[in-house]
Structure formats: C-alpha cells, structure tokens
Amino acid sequence: FAVHRSLDVRETSFVLANEGRRLIDCDRLSVVLRRGGRFQVECISGLESIDRRAAEVRRLAELAETVAAAGEPLWTNGRDADLAPQIERALVAHTDVSHAALTAVLPLSAVSAEVARQRPFGALVAERFRDARADESFRLRAEMAAKHGGEALANALAHQRLFLLPLWRALGRATAPIGGR
C-alpha cells in the first residue's frame, strides 16, 4: 500500500485520506488524530488545507473523539436509535452540518502488542452523501483501510517522537553536500 511509503505524519494522512477514499468507495474520507489531549482533523480527502475553526471540522473531530473513546467502530445511516447518548449527541451535531447519509467512524490503533493496550490514537471517518447503504464489501474495505492506515500512522507518529529529530534532520541536510556518493 502507498500509505506505508513515508514516515511523515502529514504525508501519510494525506495518502490515507485520498487513496483510502477510492479504495472504500465513499464520498469523503477524513483522518482524525489525537494531538495532546484532543482530537484534531489532520486531513480530509480532496482538500489541501483545512480550516480547523469551521463548524463541520470541529463537529467531525468531536464525533471521532467520542467514538474512539468507546473503542468500537460506528456504522450509521442516521436512523439508529440504540446509540449511547454521548455518541448520539456528537453524531446528530455532525450530521446537522455535514448532511451525510452514511457515516462510518473507525478507531485507529496499532496492532503491535505494546501499543495495542493503549487507547486509539485517531479515527478514520468515511462518509457517503447520497447512498446510505453499508454493504459487507464497504465494511470490509473500510476495515482494511483502517487497519493498514492505523499501522502506517502509528509508525509515522513513533518516528515523529524520536528524540531531537529536528536536529538530526538539520544535520543530515547540512552534511549531505559534503558526503559525496
């Protein structure tokens, strides 16, 4: 998968959102990551930049955070009556501004043993605006994208947390011209 090519969080998120949208066959795919204590929309398919103050983006982050806290994927076409009150409030607030007919929120986590015990570090939000069907094929493709995307993003986030990484990058760029072949 192309999502495993880079260790840069932004680039990995961008590839996951745009390539994952085609794989899943949804109208919009968003990558939401935990930054500090809050969830923040990292990337939305088809967009190069995001206004994080926009109501739709804030509601998307709130929905992803609420579903990730529960730890279970959410598959809804807006007619579900058996949701937890917190999830239902976040879903209604998001649907009011996005007008999505189908919303799927899949928590992202790494598969490795030491990381798997931790809470989800993000979520993948797939939306369809006209077609509210979530057939088995759609679910399998979305789960596959979340699994591979979660692993790739976990690797990128671990790489980003390396001690003095900006200093090492600057040293690498400075010594590259004198390094020769």
N, C-alpha and C positions, 0 to 999 in steps of 0.2 A: 504494500500500500504506500502511496505517496505521503501519507501522514507521518510516516516514520523517517523521512529523509532529513529532517532538521531537528536541532536541539534548541531552537529559538521558540519561545512560547507563542509569540505573536504569529510567526510564520506557520507553526504547527496548527494553531487555532484557525487561521485563515484557510489553510488547505483542508482541514477537517470540515469546516462550515461549507465551503464551496464544492468540494468533491463529494462530501457526505450527502449534500442535498440531492445531487444527481443519483447517487447510489440508493438512497432511501426512497427517492421519488416523492419529495414533498416540495411545497412552495417556498418555504423558508426554514433554514436550519441555523440555530444560534448556539454559540458556545459561551457558557457562563462559568466563571471560575471564582473560587474563594480568594479574596485579596484582603489579608488581615483577618478581621472577624466577619466581614460582609461578603456577599456575593456580588460580582460585577460582570456585566456583559462584556466579553472580550472580543467577540466577532459575530457578525450576522452575515449570512450568505448574500452575496451581491452588493455589499456595501464596503467601501474602503475605509470610511471613518464613521464613528458613532457619536451622537450627542447623548452622553450619559445622563443629562438632566431631563431628557424628554420623558413624558409620562409613560409611553409604551415601553421604553427601555427600562425604566425603574420598576414597572409592574412585572416585566419579564424576569428581572433579577429577583424580585420578591417571590415570584412563583417558583423559580428554580431553587431558591434557598429553602423554601418551605417543603418542597418535595424531597430535596436532598436530606433534610433533617429527618424525614420519615424513613429514608433509605430504600424505598421501593419505587419502581417506575410508575408513572401516571399515564394512563391512556384514556382520553376522554373526548367525547364529541359534544360536550356541553349539556347532555341530558342525564348525567349521573347524579343520583340522589343519595348515594351511600358513601360520600366522601367525609373525611374528618373536617370539622368546622374551619380549622386554620387553612387547610388546603382549598376548601370550597371558597372561602373569602378571597384568597390570593388568585384562584382561578377565575372567579367572577370579575375581579378587578382587572385582570389581564385581558380577558375576553371582551370586556367593555371597550377597551381601547384598540385591541388588535383585530377583532371581528373574525377570529379563526374558527372554522367549522370543526376542525380536529386539532387537538393539541396533545403531543406526547412529550413527557419530560422524563429523561433517563439519567439518573445519578451517575457520575463518573468516578471511578475508583480504580486503583491499580490492582492487579491480580497477585502480585508477589506477596508472600506470607507476612512480612513485617509491615507492609503498607496496608494490607487488606483489613487489618484490625482497626485502622483509623476511619474516621467519618469520610464521606465523599468530599472530594476537593472541588467538585464542579458538577455541571449538568449539561446535557445536550437537549435542546428544545426543538422538536420538529413540529411544523405547523402546515396544515392544508387549509385553504380558504374556500374552496368550492366543494371538494369531495370529503365527506365526513367518515368514509369507511377506513377502518384499520384492519385489513385482512391479515392473515397469517404471514404472507410474504412481506408486507410492510413492516410488521413487527420484527420478523427475523432480520431484515436488512437494517432496521434501526438499532437492534440489539448488537449486531455485528459492528456497526459504525461506532457505537458507544464503547464496546469492548476494545477495539483497536485504537480508537481515539483516546480513550482513557489511559491506555498503556503509553501511547506516544506523548500525551500531555504530562503524565507522571514523570517520564524520563526527562522531558524538557524542563519541568519545574524543578526536579532534582538537580539538573545541570545548572540552572539559573541560581540555585542556592549555594553553589560552590564558593568556598572561602576566597575572597579577593579576586573574583572572576573578572571584574572590570580592569583591574591592574594587570592581570595575566594577558587579557586581550590587547591592552595598550602596548605591553612589552612585545607581544607577538607581532603586532603591526610595525613597531619601531625597528625590530631586528630583521624583518623579512627582506628588505633590500640588500642587507649585507650578508645574508645567509647563503646566497648562491643557489646552486642546484642541490 
